[in-house]
Amino acid sequence: MNFLESLGAEVTLRTNKDGSIYKTDQENLILDCQFGPIADPHELAQLLSNRAGIMEHGLFLGLTSLVIVAGEGGIRRLTPSKPAGS
């Protein structure tokens, strides 16, 4: 948690509805991190990937060419500034 907080994240340990600690089927914990706007997502992904003990992260970079976001303000179509995979 300290490492993630040092990167600017607000970190919360994921829990079950009853307040007990959520564990994956392999007994791993999940830390939910709120970073806000990320200036350099590729750099952050690399830092997370290189850190011992972090199994995965949710920065799925370069995997899509279109994201559709639906919300109270309507539907938005987001495209990357560079083509996926470049």
N, C-alpha and C positions, 0 to 999 in steps of 0.2 A: 504494500500500500504506500509506503514511504517513497519508493521509487516513482510510482505513478503520480503521486502528489507533487514530487519534485519536477515533474514534467508539466505541471499545471492542471492536473485532473482533480475534480472533486470525486472521491472514491467512496462507493458504498458496497458493502458485502451483501450479495444477493441472499435473500431469505425466503422461506416458504410462507404461506398465508398465516400459519400459526406462529410465526416469528423465529422458528428454528432455522439453522443455517442450511441453505440449499447446497447439495452436493451432486455432482454429475454421476453417471453410472460408473465412473472410474474413481470416484471419491475426490474429485478435484473441486475446489471452490471457484466461484465466479465473482469477479469484482466488476461492478458496473461503474464506468468512468464517464463523467461529464466534462468534456474539454471546452465546450463552447466552440467558436470558430477556430479552426486549425490552420495556422499560417502555412505550414509545409507538411501536408499529410504523408508524403513519401518518406520524409525524414523521420517523422513520428513512427510510422510503420516499421522502419528499419531499426529504430531504437527498441521498440517493443519486441520485434522478432529476435533481436540479438541478446535479449535479457534472459538469463537462466531463470527457470521457474514459470515463465509466461508461456503457456501452451499454444495459445492462439489469440488473435485480436480481431476486432470487427471492422477493420479498415480494408474494405474490398476494393482495391485500387486497380484501375486498368481492365476491369472485367466487363464493362458495358459501354454502350454508346448513347444510351437514353435512359433517363430515370423519370417516371411519372409519379408525381406527388399530389395526392388529393387531400384537401383540408377545408376548413371553414371558408377560406378565401377562394375556393374553386380548385381547378386542376392546373398544375404547372408541369411543363415538360422541360427537363434539364438535360443539357448535353455538355460533355467535357470540352475544355478549351483545346485539348489535344486529342487526337483519335486514340481509342483504347489500344493498349499494348505498345504505344510508342514512347 
